[in-house]
Structure formats: C-alpha cells, structure tokens
C-alpha cells in the first residue's frame, strides 16, 4: 500500500493477547489509509476489531493487548516507535479522539471551557486568556453559543448531544490532522445523531480533516463516509467506495450487513438477519473466518484463508458476489 498523500497510513497491523501465547491475534494484518479531507467508516459486528484498531492508533491499547506487528503513520511520522511521552504530545495536538460516551471521557469536576482551554494550552502554549478565548470560539463553532458566552458549565449539566459537541470541540482544539470518532452517536436519538454527524462532516470539509468513523449503523456510514472498511473477526474483508458498497458489495459478509439494514417491508414479513455468530478469538475456523455463516461457501473456503484481491474494490473472498457491469 502506498502511503503518498495519506494523513493516516496503517500497514500490517496485528494486535494480540499478551497473557495467552496460544491465542490467535485479535486484529490481523490490517492495512488501510485515510487522506486529508476524507472519511473512512469502519463497519462490522461487535468484536470485529474496530475500536481496538482505534485504540492502537492512539497507543491506548487495554491491558493484556499489545501490537505484535505493523506500522502506524500520521503525516508520514511513525507512531509505533515513539516513547509514551512523545506519543502523549501527538494525542490532542495532531490526533483527536471522539469517544462513544462523553460523560465518562470528560472530567466531571472541571468546566468544559476550562477543559478545552487546558488541552489547547498544553499543546499550543500561550496565555490562559488566549486559551479561554480559543475554547469559547470552538464552543460557538460547534453550535454551543450559550456555553461560549456564559459562565463555565460542568458535563453533568449538559444534554448528551451538547456533551458530544463539546467532545468534537475538544478533539478539534489544536487543529489536528486526524480525528477518530468511535461510535460517537450511539446513545443519541436520530435527530441529534444527524446534527452531530453533520457538524463533524462540516469540520472535515472546512478543515481538511482525515476522519475515521466507527459505527454499527450502516445508514450513517452510507450518508457520511467516502469509503467503507468492513472488518470481520479481526480481519479486513472488503474496502471500497461507499456508494459502490451499498449498490454492489463483493464480499458475502458485506452483502449480509447491507441486507440486514432495517427497513419497513411493504407487505410485512421478517427483517433479514445474518445466521450464526462471529467466532471467538480462541476458536477461529480454518480457512475463511466467515465460512461457517456464508451462503457462498465452498470446500476450498474451509481450507484456504483468502487474500485481499483488487477488482475496483478490495475484497478477500474466493467466491465473491457478482460485480456490477
């Protein structure tokens, strides 16, 4: 994979358990890139490795999990070789992270203006007054003018949507090159979801941000993402243009995810579901990991783990879905 012109370039990333040497990797040989001004959506069922990959980018892997192999570059700089002190300088300054639950991510005992100002001052320097002015400008930019002009407010005094807007302001405070949004709208109602993602998309366009958007909701990925990366049991199975993904996915798992998007049938009937469950990391099947659930499975699928193929879209399947003519 060429890394020319990419804000984020991940190559051969493999993450595994350190406490069990017999366990197979939780994420294996993952490669992808995100360019300036582009949004890449990670989709897949729970346990596919989406959030773990995001944690690896920021050097925030949970205890018991380590990077076994692979490269992570932001604006051409290798992050995996940085000391913890230098990596802390990259977080917030060059990379912003929007968490799923802002109430647990924000400090409960510090006002939100003060939290944004402190982040800005730590990474950019300047006076306290300049940092406060920056915080107020950011709050106004994300649609929180009342918080920008009034006294400081604490996270528990804000609604879920307001807290997530604060998280976006915090992530964007130092004009980072990359923002990773990990399920940023999970706990919000549909209207607020759209407002938050419209805001993130606007900042992406205006600031030329590279954005990784992690979501379970394929409808949101279809509306906001430029490209989609499908993960299954710790491996990438398809990556390509978002529009093509929804019109002609090549991997049977991608098609199953698309077909499982809830709709209201004109004549009633059951919603489409994917039979079975994803495999446990310690009990991965031989060959293709999706084979036990796949409608296109052949004998060769149970023996051979498919390599990634490029055919307009990248996919890893021996018996892919038909390509659009």
Secondary structure per residue as TSV (DSSP state, phi and psi in degrees):
chain	resnum	aa	ss	phi	psi
A	1	X	-	360.0	124.1
A	2	X	-	-74.3	141.5
A	3	X	-	-105.7	6.4
A	4	X	T	-61.7	127.8
A	5	X	T	77.1	5.3
A	6	X	E	-94.1	134.9
A	7	X	E	-73.1	-45.6
A	8	X	E	-119.5	128.0
A	9	X	E	-132.1	113.7
A	10	X	E	-111.4	129.8
A	11	X	E	-135.7	124.4
A	12	X	E	60.2	30.9
A	13	X	E	-69.5	124.9
A	14	X	E	-129.9	125.7
A	15	X	E	-121.5	137.4
A	16	X	E	-147.3	170.4
A	17	X	E	-77.4	134.9
A	18	X	S	-90.0	-19.2
A	19	X	S	-89.1	-4.5
A	20	X	-	-142.5	96.2
A	21	X	T	-67.5	-18.8
A	22	X	T	-81.3	-17.1
A	23	X	S	-70.5	140.4
A	24	X	-	-78.3	161.4
A	25	X	-	-57.9	150.2
A	26	X	S	-81.3	-32.5
A	27	X	E	-131.5	134.3
A	28	X	E	-132.7	123.8
A	29	X	E	50.6	51.1
A	30	X	E	-92.7	127.4
A	31	X	E	-133.1	132.8
A	32	X	E	-165.7	166.7
A	33	X	E	-143.6	156.8
A	34	X	E	-134.2	128.0
A	35	X	E	-92.1	164.9
A	36	X	T	-57.7	133.6
A	37	X	T	77.0	11.5
A	38	X	-	-115.5	147.4
A	39	X	E	-116.5	123.8
A	40	X	E	-109.4	125.2
A	41	X	E	-99.2	131.0
A	42	X	E	-91.6	127.2
A	43	X	E	-130.5	159.0
A	44	X	-	147.8	163.1
A	45	X	S	-67.9	165.7
A	46	X	T	-57.1	138.9
A	47	X	T	88.8	5.0
A	48	X	S	-81.0	-14.6
A	49	X	S	110.1	9.6
A	50	X	H	-64.6	-57.9
A	51	X	H	-69.5	-31.8
A	52	X	H	-64.9	-38.1
A	53	X	H	-64.7	-42.4
A	54	X	H	-60.7	-42.1
A	55	X	H	-62.7	-37.4
A	56	X	H	-65.6	-37.6
A	57	X	H	-59.7	-38.4
A	58	X	T	-91.9	0.5
A	59	X	T	67.9	33.9
A	60	X	-	-121.5	39.9
A	61	X	-	-64.7	143.5
A	62	X	-	-67.5	161.0
A	63	X	T	-58.0	137.0
A	64	X	T	92.7	-5.7
A	65	X	E	-120.9	137.1
A	66	X	E	-138.7	161.2
A	67	X	E	-79.7	120.0
A	68	X	E	-88.9	-36.7
A	69	X	E	-158.0	165.8
A	70	X	E	112.7	164.6
A	71	X	E	-120.9	142.0
A	72	X	E	-130.3	114.9
A	73	X	E	-120.8	136.6
A	74	X	E	-122.8	122.1
A	75	X	T	50.0	38.5
A	76	X	T	84.9	-6.4
A	77	X	E	-96.0	130.1
A	78	X	E	-76.4	122.0
A	79	X	S	-89.3	-24.6
A	80	X	T	-70.3	-16.7
A	81	X	T	-98.4	-1.0
A	82	X	S	-76.0	147.1
A	83	X	-	-69.2	163.8
A	84	X	H	-60.3	-38.2
A	85	X	H	-63.1	-45.4
A	86	X	H	-70.1	-33.6
A	87	X	H	-67.5	-36.0
A	88	X	H	-60.8	-35.0
A	89	X	H	-66.5	-32.6
A	90	X	H	-71.2	-38.1
A	91	X	H	-67.0	131.2
A	92	X	H	89.5	-42.5
A	93	X	H	-83.2	-51.0
A	94	X	T	-106.6	-19.4
A	95	X	E	-135.4	131.4
A	96	X	E	-114.6	143.0
A	97	X	E	-123.5	126.9
A	98	X	E	-106.9	114.9
A	99	X	-	-82.8	162.3
A	100	X	S	-67.1	-39.2
A	101	X	-	-120.9	97.2
A	102	X	H	-65.7	-24.0
A	103	X	H	-65.4	-32.9
A	104	X	H	-87.9	-20.6
A	105	X	H	-82.6	-30.9
A	106	X	S	-87.8	147.2
A	107	X	-	-70.5	128.4
A	108	X	T	-74.4	-16.2
A	109	X	T	-105.5	6.1
A	110	X	S	-127.5	136.4
A	111	X	-	-62.1	153.2
A	112	X	H	-68.9	-35.7
A	113	X	H	-58.4	-45.8
A	114	X	H	-64.9	-37.3
A	115	X	H	-66.0	-43.1
A	116	X	H	-66.4	-43.5
A	117	X	H	-62.2	-41.1
A	118	X	H	-64.9	-42.3
A	119	X	H	-59.5	-44.9
A	120	X	H	-64.1	-43.5
A	121	X	H	-69.5	-37.4
A	122	X	H	-61.8	-41.5
A	123	X	H	-93.1	-28.9
A	124	X	H	-111.3	-16.3
A	125	X	-	79.4	-160.4
A	126	X	-	93.2	179.6
A	127	X	-	-83.5	164.6
A	128	X	H	-64.1	-38.3
A	129	X	H	-64.8	-40.3
A	130	X	H	-65.4	-39.2
A	131	X	H	-67.1	-39.9
A	132	X	H	-64.0	-40.3
A	133	X	H	-62.9	-40.2
A	134	X	H	-63.1	-42.7
A	135	X	H	-62.4	-43.3
A	136	X	H	-65.9	-38.1
A	137	X	H	-64.8	-39.5
A	138	X	H	-67.9	-41.7
A	139	X	H	-62.2	-39.7
A	140	X	H	-65.3	-38.4
A	141	X	H	-65.0	-32.8
A	142	X	T	-92.2	12.8
A	143	X	T	90.3	18.5
A	144	X	-	-114.3	59.9
A	145	X	H	-64.3	-33.7
A	146	X	H	-64.5	-37.1
A	147	X	H	-73.8	-25.5
A	148	X	H	-77.0	-29.2
A	149	X	H	-103.1	-24.4
A	150	X	S	-92.5	-166.4
A	151	X	S	-70.6	167.5
A	152	X	-	-70.1	147.1
A	153	X	-	-120.8	151.7
A	154	X	-	-94.7	153.9
A	155	X	G	-54.5	-37.9
A	156	X	G	-68.5	-15.0
A	157	X	G	-85.7	-4.2
A	158	X	S	-107.7	156.1
A	159	X	-	-74.9	168.8
A	160	X	H	-59.7	-42.8
A	161	X	H	-65.4	-38.7
A	162	X	H	-65.9	-42.2
A	163	X	H	-62.4	-38.1
A	164	X	H	-69.7	-33.2
A	165	X	H	-64.6	-38.1
A	166	X	H	-61.8	-40.9
A	167	X	H	-61.9	-38.9
A	168	X	H	-66.0	-43.3
A	169	X	H	-60.7	-41.2
A	170	X	H	-65.1	-42.8
A	171	X	H	-66.0	-32.4
A	172	X	T	-94.0	2.5
A	173	X	T	-57.9	-38.1
A	174	X	T	-106.0	21.2
A	175	X	-	53.1	59.0
A	176	X	-	-69.5	162.0
A	177	X	S	-81.7	-27.0
A	178	X	E	-133.3	137.2
A	179	X	E	-126.6	132.4
A	180	X	E	-109.8	121.0
A	181	X	E	-109.7	106.2
A	182	X	E	-95.6	99.5
A	183	X	S	48.7	55.8
A	184	X	T	-73.3	-9.2
A	185	X	T	-124.7	17.2
A	186	X	T	-57.9	-43.6
A	187	X	T	-92.4	10.0
A	188	X	S	-105.9	153.9
A	189	X	-	-74.4	169.5
A	190	X	H	-60.3	-42.1
A	191	X	H	-64.2	-45.3
A	192	X	H	-68.7	-36.2
A	193	X	H	-53.2	-49.6
A	194	X	H	-62.7	-40.6
A	195	X	H	-63.3	-43.3
A	196	X	H	-65.7	-44.6
A	197	X	H	-74.5	-31.5
A	198	X	H	-61.2	-41.2
A	199	X	H	-63.4	-46.9
A	200	X	H	-62.7	-40.8
A	201	X	H	-65.6	-36.3
A	202	X	H	-66.2	-44.4
A	203	X	H	-64.2	-37.1
A	204	X	H	-58.2	-46.8
A	205	X	H	-68.9	-48.0
A	206	X	H	-69.8	-33.8
A	207	X	H	-102.8	-3.5
A	208	X	T	66.1	36.0
A	209	X	-	-74.0	145.7
A	210	X	E	-90.0	128.9
A	211	X	E	-126.8	130.9
A	212	X	E	-104.8	121.1
A	213	X	E	-115.3	113.0
A	214	X	E	-97.7	126.8
A	215	X	-	-153.8	151.9
A	216	X	S	-94.1	-12.5
A	217	X	-	-96.7	103.3
A	218	X	H	-66.8	-23.2
A	219	X	H	-66.0	-37.4
A	220	X	H	-69.3	-40.2
A	221	X	H	-61.5	-39.7
A	222	X	H	-64.8	-36.5
A	223	X	H	-79.2	-35.4
A	224	X	H	-111.8	-27.3
A	225	X	-	-84.7	149.4
A	226	X	S	-85.4	-41.0
A	227	X	E	-133.5	160.0
A	228	X	E	-128.3	135.4
A	229	X	E	-115.9	120.4
A	230	X	E	-98.8	124.5
A	231	X	E	-110.9	140.8
A	232	X	E	-142.1	122.4
A	233	X	T	50.6	41.7
A	234	X	T	85.8	3.8
A	235	X	E	-126.4	149.2
A	236	X	E	-76.2	130.1
A	237	X	E	-112.6	-19.2
A	238	X	E	-160.8	144.9
A	239	X	E	-148.0	131.2
A	240	X	E	-178.3	-172.5
A	241	X	E	-59.8	136.9
A	242	X	H	-62.1	-42.0
A	243	X	H	-62.6	-42.6
A	244	X	H	-67.2	-35.1
A	245	X	H	-56.5	-41.4
A	246	X	H	-83.5	-19.8
A	247	X	H	-94.3	-34.3
A	248	X	H	-153.0	66.9
A	249	X	-	-63.9	143.0
A	250	X	-	-92.4	-35.0
A	251	X	S	-84.8	136.9
A	252	X	H	-57.5	-31.9
A	253	X	H	-68.1	-40.8
A	254	X	H	-60.3	-44.6
A	255	X	H	-64.2	-38.9
A	256	X	H	-64.4	-40.4
A	257	X	H	-62.2	-44.9
A	258	X	H	-61.9	-45.2
A	259	X	H	-69.1	-19.8
A	260	X	T	-86.4	-0.5
A	261	X	S	-61.0	123.9
A	262	X	-	-61.1	133.2
A	263	X	-	-134.4	169.6
A	264	X	-	-104.3	102.6
A	265	X	-	-62.5	143.5
A	266	X	T	-66.4	-29.6
A	267	X	T	-116.9	20.6
A	268	X	-	79.0	-164.8
A	269	X	-	106.6	174.9
A	270	X	-	-83.5	152.2
A	271	X	-	-73.9	150.8
A	272	X	-	-73.1	139.5
A	273	X	-	-134.2	160.1
A	274	X	-	-96.8	118.4
A	275	X	-	-66.3	152.3
A	276	X	S	78.1	-171.1
A	277	X	-	-132.6	153.1
A	278	X	-	-61.6	149.7
A	279	X	-	-72.3	153.2
A	280	X	-	-74.2	148.7
A	281	X	G	-55.7	-31.6
A	282	X	G	-86.9	-2.4
A	283	X	G	-134.8	46.3
A	284	X	-	-71.9	136.6
A	285	X	-	-71.4	157.8
A	286	X	S	-70.0	153.2
A	287	X	S	74.0	-141.5
A	288	X	-	-70.5	132.1
A	289	X	T	-71.0	-22.0
A	290	X	T	-89.9	-5.6
A	291	X	G	-52.1	-43.2
A	292	X	G	-63.2	-16.5
A	293	X	G	-115.2	1.6
A	294	X	-	-91.9	131.7
A	295	X	T	-74.1	-17.1
A	296	X	T	-99.6	10.4
A	297	X	-	-62.6	140.7
A	298	X	-	-125.0	172.0
A	299	X	G	-59.5	-35.8
A	300	X	G	-65.9	-27.0
A	301	X	G	-65.2	-29.5
A	302	X	G	-83.7	-7.1
A	303	X	T	-109.9	-31.1
A	304	X	-	-120.4	128.1
A	305	X	-	-82.0	117.3
A	306	X	-	-69.1	142.6
A	307	X	-	-86.3	160.3
A	308	X	-	-70.5	129.9
A	309	X	E	-115.5	143.6
A	310	X	E	-108.0	122.6
A	311	X	S	-145.0	55.9
A	312	X	S	87.0	-37.7
A	313	X	S	-127.3	151.2
A	314	X	E	-90.5	129.5
A	315	X	E	-150.9	156.0
A	316	X	-	-120.5	90.8
A	317	X	-	-158.7	137.5
A	318	X	S	-82.8	-24.4
A	319	X	S	-132.7	71.0
A	320	X	-	-71.9	164.6
A	321	X	-	-68.2	158.2
A	322	X	-	-61.7	142.5
A	323	X	-	-85.0	142.3
A	324	X	-	-67.2	139.2
A	325	X	-	-84.3	360.0
